[in-house]
Amino acid sequence: MSHPTDVAKFVEDLDGGVLAERLGTILSHAAASATDNPKKKAKVSIELTVENIGSGSKVGVSHKLAFKIPTAHGTQSEEHTTETVMCVNTGGEMTLEPKNQFDMIGHAHRKDASQGEKH
């Protein structure tokens, strides 16, 4: 594997950024609950399942975010499962958009614009 996936960017891209936002909220809630109930533990987990989609270089990433948070008289728990389609680039690197994406219109207009700027 010569091109590892940028984990921070990957997590931000999952579910259009909603997973990262939800994770931040849950982590803060878990920390507050754990300090309010010092003899109990909070648990937050992320489960990722990567599955090939068709014959191309795309995968479906199923992401489940689950938590169990202590309360004064028990626990509160919930889980959210969503899926994001990711592109697989050279070396297995996963990104939201392919890194080898071509300009569908062509490059001629870019050459003309750059030549005009040089004059």
N, CA, C and O atoms as a GROMACS GRO file, in nm:
protein
  476
    1MET      N    1   0.085  -0.118   0.000
    1MET     CA    2   0.000   0.000   0.000
    1MET      C    3   0.089   0.123   0.000
    1MET      O    4   0.147   0.159   0.103
    2SER      N    5   0.099   0.188  -0.114
    2SER     CA    6   0.190   0.301  -0.125
    2SER      C    7   0.123   0.436  -0.100
    2SER      O    8   0.192   0.535  -0.078
    3HIS      N    9  -0.010   0.441  -0.101
    3HIS     CA   10  -0.081   0.567  -0.078
    3HIS      C   11  -0.187   0.547   0.030
    3HIS      O   12  -0.301   0.515  -0.002
    4PRO      N   13  -0.151   0.566   0.156
    4PRO     CA   14  -0.251   0.545   0.261
    4PRO      C   15  -0.361   0.652   0.254
    4PRO      O   16  -0.339   0.764   0.208
    5THR      N   17  -0.477   0.615   0.301
    5THR     CA   18  -0.591   0.706   0.306
    5THR      C   19  -0.568   0.811   0.414
    5THR      O   20  -0.524   0.779   0.524
    6ASP      N   21  -0.598   0.936   0.381
    6ASP     CA   22  -0.591   1.045   0.478
    6ASP      C   23  -0.711   1.029   0.572
    6ASP      O   24  -0.824   1.061   0.535
    7VAL      N   25  -0.687   0.980   0.692
    7VAL     CA   26  -0.794   0.942   0.785
    7VAL      C   27  -0.880   1.062   0.825
    7VAL      O   28  -1.002   1.051   0.830
    8ALA      N   29  -0.818   1.174   0.854
    8ALA     CA   30  -0.896   1.292   0.895
    8ALA      C   31  -0.991   1.335   0.783
    8ALA      O   32  -1.108   1.362   0.808
    9LYS      N   33  -0.942   1.341   0.660
    9LYS     CA   34  -1.024   1.378   0.545
    9LYS      C   35  -1.132   1.273   0.520
    9LYS      O   36  -1.246   1.306   0.488
   10PHE      N   37  -1.095   1.147   0.533
   10PHE     CA   38  -1.187   1.035   0.513
   10PHE      C   39  -1.306   1.047   0.608
   10PHE      O   40  -1.421   1.036   0.565
   11VAL      N   41  -1.280   1.068   0.737
   11VAL     CA   42  -1.387   1.079   0.836
   11VAL      C   43  -1.474   1.201   0.808
   11VAL      O   44  -1.596   1.196   0.823
   12GLU      N   45  -1.411   1.312   0.768
   12GLU     CA   46  -1.488   1.433   0.734
   12GLU      C   47  -1.579   1.411   0.614
   12GLU      O   48  -1.686   1.473   0.605
   13ASP      N   49  -1.539   1.324   0.520
   13ASP     CA   50  -1.618   1.300   0.400
   13ASP      C   51  -1.733   1.202   0.423
   13ASP      O   52  -1.830   1.203   0.347
   14LEU      N   53  -1.725   1.119   0.525
   14LEU     CA   54  -1.830   1.020   0.549
   14LEU      C   55  -1.963   1.088   0.579
   14LEU      O   56  -1.971   1.178   0.663
   15ASP      N   57  -2.065   1.045   0.508
   15ASP     CA   58  -2.201   1.097   0.524
   15ASP      C   59  -2.206   1.249   0.508
   15ASP      O   60  -2.285   1.317   0.574
   16GLY      N   61  -2.121   1.302   0.420
   16GLY     CA   62  -2.120   1.446   0.392
   16GLY      C   63  -2.081   1.531   0.512
   16GLY      O   64  -2.124   1.647   0.521
   17GLY      N   65  -2.002   1.477   0.602
   17GLY     CA   66  -1.957   1.552   0.719
   17GLY      C   67  -2.045   1.532   0.841
   17GLY      O   68  -2.009   1.573   0.952
   18VAL      N   69  -2.160   1.470   0.822
   18VAL     CA   70  -2.253   1.450   0.934
   18VAL      C   71  -2.195   1.354   1.038
   18VAL      O   72  -2.214   1.375   1.158
   19LEU      N   73  -2.125   1.249   0.992
   19LEU     CA   74  -2.068   1.154   1.087
   19LEU      C   75  -1.968   1.221   1.179
   19LEU      O   76  -1.972   1.199   1.300
   20ALA      N   77  -1.879   1.303   1.125
   20ALA     CA   78  -1.779   1.373   1.207
   20ALA      C   79  -1.846   1.466   1.307
   20ALA      O   80  -1.805   1.474   1.423
   21GLU      N   81  -1.947   1.538   1.261
   21GLU     CA   82  -2.020   1.630   1.350
   21GLU      C   83  -2.091   1.552   1.461
   21GLU      O   84  -2.087   1.592   1.577
   22ARG      N   85  -2.157   1.444   1.424
   22ARG     CA   86  -2.228   1.360   1.521
   22ARG      C   87  -2.129   1.299   1.621
   22ARG      O   88  -2.157   1.294   1.741
   23LEU      N   89  -2.013   1.254   1.571
   23LEU     CA   90  -1.911   1.196   1.659
   23LEU      C   91  -1.864   1.298   1.762
   23LEU      O   92  -1.849   1.264   1.880
   24GLY      N   93  -1.840   1.421   1.719
   24GLY     CA   94  -1.797   1.526   1.813
   24GLY      C   95  -1.900   1.551   1.921
   24GLY      O   96  -1.864   1.565   2.038
   25THR      N   97  -2.026   1.555   1.884
   25THR     CA   98  -2.134   1.577   1.981
   25THR      C   99  -2.142   1.460   2.079
   25THR      O  100  -2.156   1.481   2.200
   26ILE      N  101  -2.134   1.339   2.027
   26ILE     CA  102  -2.144   1.220   2.113
   26ILE      C  103  -2.025   1.211   2.208
   26ILE      O  104  -2.041   1.178   2.325
   27LEU      N  105  -1.905   1.240   2.158
   27LEU     CA  106  -1.786   1.235   2.245
   27LEU      C  107  -1.798   1.335   2.359
   27LEU      O  108  -1.764   1.303   2.473
   28SER      N  109  -1.847   1.455   2.331
   28SER     CA  110  -1.864   1.556   2.436
   28SER      C  111  -1.970   1.512   2.536
   28SER      O  112  -1.953   1.529   2.657
   29HIS      N  113  -2.080   1.456   2.486
   29HIS     CA  114  -2.186   1.407   2.574
   29HIS      C  115  -2.137   1.291   2.661
   29HIS      O  116  -2.170   1.282   2.779
   30ALA      N  117  -2.058   1.202   2.601
   30ALA     CA  118  -2.002   1.088   2.676
   30ALA      C  119  -1.908   1.135   2.786
   30ALA      O  120  -1.912   1.084   2.897
   31ALA      N  121  -1.824   1.233   2.755
   31ALA     CA  122  -1.730   1.286   2.855
   31ALA      C  123  -1.805   1.353   2.969
   31ALA      O  124  -1.771   1.334   3.086
   32ALA      N  125  -1.907   1.432   2.936
   32ALA     CA  126  -1.986   1.500   3.040
   32ALA      C  127  -2.059   1.398   3.128
   32ALA      O  128  -2.064   1.412   3.250
   33SER      N  129  -2.116   1.295   3.064
   33SER     CA  130  -2.188   1.192   3.141
   33SER      C  131  -2.094   1.112   3.230
   33SER      O  132  -2.131   1.077   3.343
   34ALA      N  133  -1.975   1.084   3.181
   34ALA     CA  134  -1.877   1.009   3.261
   34ALA      C  135  -1.831   1.089   3.382
   34ALA      O  136  -1.807   1.033   3.488
   35THR      N  137  -1.818   1.221   3.366
   35THR     CA  138  -1.776   1.302   3.481
   35THR      C  139  -1.890   1.323   3.579
   35THR      O  140  -1.868   1.338   3.699
   36ASP      N  141  -2.015   1.325   3.528
   36ASP     CA  142  -2.131   1.337   3.616
   36ASP      C  143  -2.158   1.208   3.694
   36ASP      O  144  -2.218   1.210   3.801
   37ASN      N  145  -2.114   1.096   3.638
   37ASN     CA  146  -2.133   0.963   3.700
   37ASN      C  147  -1.998   0.895   3.708
   37ASN      O  148  -1.970   0.803   3.630
   38PRO      N  149  -1.911   0.938   3.802
   38PRO     CA  150  -1.771   0.897   3.803
   38PRO      C  151  -1.745   0.746   3.820
   38PRO      O  152  -1.635   0.701   3.789
   39LYS      N  153  -1.839   0.671   3.867
   39LYS     CA  154  -1.816   0.526   3.884
   39LYS      C  155  -1.865   0.446   3.764
   39LYS      O  156  -1.862   0.323   3.766
   40LYS      N  157  -1.911   0.516   3.660
   40LYS     CA  158  -1.962   0.450   3.540
   40LYS      C  159  -1.879   0.494   3.418
   40LYS      O  160  -1.816   0.600   3.419
   41LYS      N  161  -1.880   0.411   3.314
   41LYS     CA  162  -1.804   0.439   3.192
   41LYS      C  163  -1.897   0.464   3.075
   41LYS      O  164  -2.004   0.404   3.064
   42ALA      N  165  -1.856   0.553   2.988
   42ALA     CA  166  -1.924   0.574   2.861
   42ALA      C  167  -1.850   0.497   2.753
   42ALA      O  168  -1.728   0.479   2.761
   43LYS      N  169  -1.924   0.451   2.652
   43LYS     CA  170  -1.860   0.379   2.543
   43LYS      C  171  -1.910   0.435   2.410
   43LYS      O  172  -2.031   0.447   2.388
   44VAL      N  173  -1.816   0.468   2.322
   44VAL     CA  174  -1.846   0.518   2.188
   44VAL      C  175  -1.770   0.429   2.090
   44VAL      O  176  -1.651   0.405   2.107
   45SER      N  177  -1.840   0.380   1.987
   45SER     CA  178  -1.771   0.294   1.890
   45SER      C  179  -1.811   0.331   1.747
   45SER      O  180  -1.924   0.373   1.720
   46ILE      N  181  -1.715   0.313   1.658
   46ILE     CA  182  -1.738   0.333   1.515
   46ILE      C  183  -1.704   0.202   1.446
   46ILE      O  184  -1.595   0.147   1.464
   47GLU      N  185  -1.796   0.153   1.368
   47GLU     CA  186  -1.773   0.030   1.292
   47GLU      C  187  -1.780   0.062   1.144
   47GLU      O  188  -1.880   0.117   1.097
   48LEU      N  189  -1.675   0.030   1.070
   48LEU     CA  190  -1.669   0.056   0.926
   48LEU      C  191  -1.667  -0.076   0.850
   48LEU      O  192  -1.591  -0.166   0.884
   49THR      N  193  -1.751  -0.087   0.747
   49THR     CA  194  -1.752  -0.204   0.661
   49THR      C  195  -1.730  -0.154   0.518
   49THR      O  196  -1.804  -0.069   0.469
   50VAL      N  197  -1.627  -0.207   0.452
   50VAL     CA  198  -1.593  -0.165   0.316
   50VAL      C  199  -1.631  -0.277   0.221
   50VAL      O  200  -1.590  -0.392   0.239
   51GLU      N  201  -1.711  -0.242   0.119
   51GLU     CA  202  -1.763  -0.342   0.027
   51GLU      C  203  -1.751  -0.293  -0.117
   51GLU      O  204  -1.783  -0.178  -0.145
   52ASN      N  205  -1.707  -0.379  -0.207
   52ASN     CA  206  -1.693  -0.344  -0.348
   52ASN      C  207  -1.829  -0.314  -0.409
   52ASN      O  208  -1.928  -0.380  -0.379
   53ILE      N  209  -1.832  -0.213  -0.496
   53ILE     CA  210  -1.954  -0.179  -0.570
   53ILE      C  211  -1.927  -0.207  -0.717
   53ILE      O  212  -1.847  -0.138  -0.779
   54GLY      N  213  -1.992  -0.306  -0.772
   54GLY     CA  214  -1.978  -0.338  -0.914
   54GLY      C  215  -1.838  -0.379  -0.952
   54GLY      O  216  -1.765  -0.439  -0.873
   55SER      N  217  -1.800  -0.344  -1.076
   55SER     CA  218  -1.669  -0.384  -1.126
   55SER      C  219  -1.571  -0.268  -1.134
   55SER      O  220  -1.457  -0.287  -1.178
   56GLY      N  221  -1.610  -0.150  -1.093
   56GLY     CA  222  -1.523  -0.032  -1.101
   56GLY      C  223  -1.436  -0.017  -0.979
   56GLY      O  224  -1.417  -0.110  -0.901
   57SER      N  225  -1.384   0.103  -0.963
   57SER     CA  226  -1.294   0.130  -0.851
   57SER      C  227  -1.366   0.212  -0.744
   57SER      O  228  -1.314   0.313  -0.696
   58LYS      N  229  -1.485   0.168  -0.707
   58LYS     CA  230  -1.562   0.233  -0.601
   58LYS      C  231  -1.600   0.131  -0.496
   58LYS      O  232  -1.621   0.013  -0.526
   59VAL      N  233  -1.609   0.178  -0.374
   59VAL     CA  234  -1.652   0.094  -0.263
   59VAL      C  235  -1.761   0.165  -0.184
   59VAL      O  236  -1.767   0.288  -0.181
   60GLY      N  237  -1.844   0.087  -0.123
   60GLY     CA  238  -1.942   0.140  -0.030
   60GLY      C  239  -1.887   0.125   0.110
   60GLY      O  240  -1.848   0.015   0.150
   61VAL      N  241  -1.883   0.232   0.184
   61VAL     CA  242  -1.835   0.228   0.322
   61VAL      C  243  -1.956   0.247   0.413
   61VAL      O  244  -2.013   0.356   0.421
   62SER      N  245  -1.994   0.140   0.480
   62SER     CA  246  -2.103   0.147   0.576
   62SER      C  247  -2.042   0.187   0.710
   62SER      O  248  -1.944   0.126   0.755
   63HIS      N  249  -2.098   0.289   0.774
   63HIS     CA  250  -2.042   0.336   0.900
   63HIS      C  251  -2.151   0.338   1.006
   63HIS      O  252  -2.256   0.401   0.990
   64LYS      N  253  -2.122   0.268   1.114
   64LYS     CA  254  -2.214   0.263   1.227
   64LYS      C  255  -2.149   0.333   1.345
   64LYS      O  256  -2.039   0.297   1.386
   65LEU      N  257  -2.216   0.432   1.397
   65LEU     CA  258  -2.171   0.506   1.514
   65LEU      C  259  -2.266   0.471   1.627
   65LEU      O  260  -2.386   0.496   1.619
   66ALA      N  261  -2.212   0.413   1.732
   66ALA     CA  262  -2.293   0.370   1.846
   66ALA      C  263  -2.236   0.424   1.975
   66ALA      O  264  -2.115   0.444   1.988
   67PHE      N  265  -2.324   0.448   2.071
   67PHE     CA  266  -2.277   0.494   2.202
   67PHE      C  267  -2.366   0.440   2.313
   67PHE      O  268  -2.484   0.410   2.294
   68LYS      N  269  -2.305   0.428   2.428
   68LYS     CA  270  -2.375   0.390   2.551
   68LYS      C  271  -2.322   0.482   2.659
   68LYS      O  272  -2.203   0.479   2.692
   69ILE      N  273  -2.408   0.564   2.713
   69ILE     CA  274  -2.368   0.670   2.804
   69ILE      C  275  -2.437   0.651   2.940
   69ILE      O  276  -2.558   0.626   2.945
   70PRO      N  277  -2.361   0.662   3.048
   70PRO     CA  278  -2.423   0.642   3.180
   70PRO      C  279  -2.514   0.759   3.219
   70PRO      O  280  -2.489   0.875   3.185
   71THR      N  281  -2.619   0.724   3.289
   71THR     CA  282  -2.708   0.825   3.347
   71THR      C  283  -2.715   0.797   3.497
   71THR      O  284  -2.660   0.698   3.545
   72ALA      N  285  -2.781   0.881   3.568
   72ALA     CA  286  -2.791   0.864   3.713
   72ALA      C  287  -2.859   0.732   3.751
   72ALA      O  288  -2.826   0.673   3.854
   73HIS      N  289  -2.953   0.685   3.667
   73HIS     CA  290  -3.029   0.565   3.702
   73HIS      C  291  -3.018   0.454   3.598
   73HIS      O  292  -3.103   0.365   3.594
   74GLY      N  293  -2.915   0.456   3.515
   74GLY     CA  294  -2.898   0.352   3.413
   74GLY      C  295  -2.808   0.398   3.302
   74GLY      O  296  -2.703   0.458   3.325
   75THR      N  297  -2.850   0.370   3.179
   75THR     CA  298  -2.771   0.411   3.062
   75THR      C  299  -2.863   0.459   2.951
   75THR      O  300  -2.982   0.430   2.948
   76GLN      N  301  -2.804   0.533   2.861
   76GLN     CA  302  -2.870   0.578   2.739
   76GLN      C  303  -2.786   0.526   2.623
   76GLN      O  304  -2.664   0.539   2.625
   77SER      N  305  -2.850   0.467   2.522
   77SER     CA  306  -2.773   0.418   2.408
   77SER      C  307  -2.848   0.445   2.278
   77SER      O  308  -2.971   0.457   2.275
   78GLU      N  309  -2.769   0.452   2.171
   78GLU     CA  310  -2.826   0.477   2.039
   78GLU      C  311  -2.722   0.436   1.936
   78GLU      O  312  -2.602   0.432   1.965
   79GLU      N  313  -2.768   0.407   1.814
   79GLU     CA  314  -2.675   0.382   1.704
   79GLU      C  315  -2.732   0.437   1.574
   79GLU      O  316  -2.853   0.437   1.552
   80HIS      N  317  -2.642   0.485   1.491
   80HIS     CA  318  -2.676   0.541   1.360
   80HIS      C  319  -2.592   0.466   1.256
   80HIS      O  320  -2.471   0.452   1.272
   81THR      N  321  -2.657   0.418   1.150
   81THR     CA  322  -2.584   0.352   1.042
   81THR      C  323  -2.617   0.420   0.910
   81THR      O  324  -2.734   0.435   0.875
   82THR      N  325  -2.515   0.462   0.838
   82THR     CA  326  -2.530   0.523   0.707
   82THR      C  327  -2.422   0.467   0.615
   82THR      O  328  -2.336   0.391   0.658
   83GLU      N  329  -2.426   0.506   0.488
   83GLU     CA  330  -2.328   0.455   0.392
   83GLU      C  331  -2.283   0.567   0.299
   83GLU      O  332  -2.361   0.655   0.263
   84THR      N  333  -2.156   0.563   0.262
   84THR     CA  334  -2.096   0.660   0.170
   84THR      C  335  -2.021   0.585   0.062
   84THR      O  336  -1.950   0.488   0.090
   85VAL      N  337  -2.035   0.629  -0.062
   85VAL     CA  338  -1.960   0.571  -0.174
   85VAL      C  339  -1.827   0.645  -0.184
   85VAL      O  340  -1.825   0.768  -0.191
   86MET      N  341  -1.717   0.571  -0.186
   86MET     CA  342  -1.583   0.628  -0.196
   86MET      C  343  -1.512   0.571  -0.318
   86MET      O  344  -1.539   0.459  -0.360
   87CYS      N  345  -1.422   0.650  -0.374
   87CYS     CA  346  -1.339   0.607  -0.488
   87CYS      C  347  -1.210   0.547  -0.434
   87CYS      O  348  -1.153   0.595  -0.336
   88VAL      N  349  -1.164   0.442  -0.501
   88VAL     CA  350  -1.038   0.379  -0.463
   88VAL      C  351  -0.934   0.419  -0.568
   88VAL      O  352  -0.947   0.385  -0.685
   89ASN      N  353  -0.832   0.492  -0.524
   89ASN     CA  354  -0.727   0.541  -0.611
   89ASN      C  355  -0.605   0.449  -0.605
   89ASN      O  356  -0.609   0.345  -0.540
   90THR      N  357  -0.499   0.487  -0.670
   90THR     CA  358  -0.376   0.411  -0.672
   90THR      C  359  -0.331   0.376  -0.531
   90THR      O  360  -0.329   0.462  -0.443
   91GLY      N  361  -0.294   0.252  -0.510
   91GLY     CA  362  -0.243   0.208  -0.380
   91GLY      C  363  -0.351   0.186  -0.276
   91GLY      O  364  -0.319   0.163  -0.159
   92GLY      N  365  -0.479   0.192  -0.314
   92GLY     CA  366  -0.587   0.168  -0.221
   92GLY      C  367  -0.637   0.292  -0.147
   92GLY      O  368  -0.724   0.280  -0.061
   93GLU      N  369  -0.583   0.408  -0.178
   93GLU     CA  370  -0.626   0.532  -0.111
   93GLU      C  371  -0.773   0.560  -0.142
   93GLU      O  372  -0.812   0.564  -0.259
   94MET      N  373  -0.854   0.580  -0.038
   94MET     CA  374  -0.995   0.611  -0.055
   94MET      C  375  -1.018   0.762  -0.044
   94MET      O  376  -0.973   0.826   0.051
   95THR      N  377  -1.089   0.817  -0.143
   95THR     CA  378  -1.126   0.959  -0.143
   95THR      C  379  -1.270   0.971  -0.192
   95THR      O  380  -1.324   0.879  -0.253
   96LEU      N  381  -1.331   1.084  -0.164
   96LEU     CA  382  -1.469   1.106  -0.206
   96LEU      C  383  -1.478   1.118  -0.358
   96LEU      O  384  -1.572   1.068  -0.418
   97GLU      N  385  -1.380   1.184  -0.420
   97GLU     CA  386  -1.375   1.200  -0.565
   97GLU      C  387  -1.249   1.134  -0.619
   97GLU      O  388  -1.146   1.133  -0.551
   98PRO      N  389  -1.255   1.079  -0.740
   98PRO     CA  390  -1.135   1.015  -0.795
   98PRO      C  391  -1.024   1.116  -0.818
   98PRO      O  392  -1.049   1.230  -0.859
   99LYS      N  393  -0.901   1.074  -0.793
   99LYS     CA  394  -0.787   1.164  -0.812
   99LYS      C  395  -0.745   1.173  -0.958
   99LYS      O  396  -0.669   1.262  -0.994
  100ASN      N  397  -0.793   1.082  -1.042
  100ASN     CA  398  -0.756   1.084  -1.183
  100ASN      C  399  -0.871   1.136  -1.269
  100ASN      O  400  -0.884   1.096  -1.385
  101GLN      N  401  -0.953   1.224  -1.214
  101GLN     CA  402  -1.068   1.276  -1.286
  101GLN      C  403  -1.022   1.370  -1.398
  101GLN      O  404  -0.939   1.458  -1.376
  102PHE      N  405  -1.077   1.351  -1.518
  102PHE     CA  406  -1.040   1.431  -1.633
  102PHE      C  407  -1.143   1.540  -1.658
  102PHE      O  408  -1.260   1.526  -1.622
  103ASP      N  409  -1.099   1.649  -1.721
  103ASP     CA  410  -1.188   1.756  -1.762
  103ASP      C  411  -1.268   1.705  -1.882
  103ASP      O  412  -1.210   1.675  -1.987
  104MET      N  413  -1.400   1.696  -1.869
  104MET     CA  414  -1.484   1.640  -1.975
  104MET      C  415  -1.491   1.732  -2.098
  104MET      O  416  -1.517   1.684  -2.208
  105ILE      N  417  -1.470   1.861  -2.081
  105ILE     CA  418  -1.479   1.956  -2.191
  105ILE      C  419  -1.348   1.962  -2.268
  105ILE      O  420  -1.349   1.983  -2.390
  106GLY      N  421  -1.238   1.944  -2.201
  106GLY     CA  422  -1.108   1.950  -2.266
  106GLY      C  423  -1.023   2.059  -2.205
  106GLY      O  424  -1.069   2.137  -2.122
  107HIS      N  425  -0.899   2.063  -2.246
  107HIS     CA  426  -0.803   2.156  -2.188
  107HIS      C  427  -0.771   2.276  -2.277
  107HIS      O  428  -0.693   2.363  -2.238
  108ALA      N  429  -0.830   2.283  -2.395
  108ALA     CA  430  -0.796   2.390  -2.490
  108ALA      C  431  -0.826   2.528  -2.432
  108ALA      O  432  -0.746   2.620  -2.450
  109HIS      N  433  -0.937   2.544  -2.364
  109HIS     CA  434  -0.973   2.675  -2.309
  109HIS      C  435  -0.874   2.718  -2.200
  109HIS      O  436  -0.851   2.838  -2.182
  110ARG      N  437  -0.816   2.625  -2.131
  110ARG     CA  438  -0.717   2.658  -2.028
  110ARG      C  439  -0.587   2.707  -2.093
  110ARG      O  440  -0.523   2.799  -2.043
  111LYS      N  441  -0.550   2.645  -2.202
  111LYS     CA  442  -0.429   2.687  -2.272
  111LYS      C  443  -0.446   2.828  -2.327
  111LYS      O  444  -0.354   2.910  -2.315
  112ASP      N  445  -0.562   2.857  -2.385
  112ASP     CA  446  -0.588   2.990  -2.439
  112ASP      C  447  -0.586   3.095  -2.328
  112ASP      O  448  -0.529   3.203  -2.346
  113ALA      N  449  -0.647   3.065  -2.216
  113ALA     CA  450  -0.653   3.160  -2.104
  113ALA      C  451  -0.513   3.185  -2.047
  113ALA      O  452  -0.478   3.299  -2.017
  114SER      N  453  -0.434   3.081  -2.034
  114SER     CA  454  -0.300   3.099  -1.976
  114SER      C  455  -0.208   3.173  -2.073
  114SER      O  456  -0.121   3.248  -2.030
  115GLN      N  457  -0.226   3.153  -2.205
  115GLN     CA  458  -0.145   3.226  -2.302
  115GLN      C  459  -0.182   3.373  -2.304
  115GLN      O  460  -0.096   3.459  -2.322
  116GLY      N  461  -0.314   3.402  -2.284
  116GLY     CA  462  -0.358   3.542  -2.282
  116GLY      C  463  -0.302   3.616  -2.162
  116GLY      O  464  -0.277   3.736  -2.172
  117GLU      N  465  -0.281   3.550  -2.051
  117GLU     CA  466  -0.229   3.613  -1.930
  117GLU      C  467  -0.082   3.647  -1.943
  117GLU      O  468  -0.033   3.739  -1.877
  118LYS      N  469  -0.009   3.574  -2.027
  118LYS     CA  470   0.133   3.596  -2.042
  118LYS      C  471   0.164   3.720  -2.125
  118LYS      O  472   0.272   3.777  -2.113
  119HIS      N  473   0.070   3.764  -2.209
  119HIS     CA  474   0.095   3.878  -2.298
  119HIS      C  475   0.095   4.005  -2.224
  119HIS      O  476   0.114   4.111  -2.283
   0.00000   0.00000   0.00000
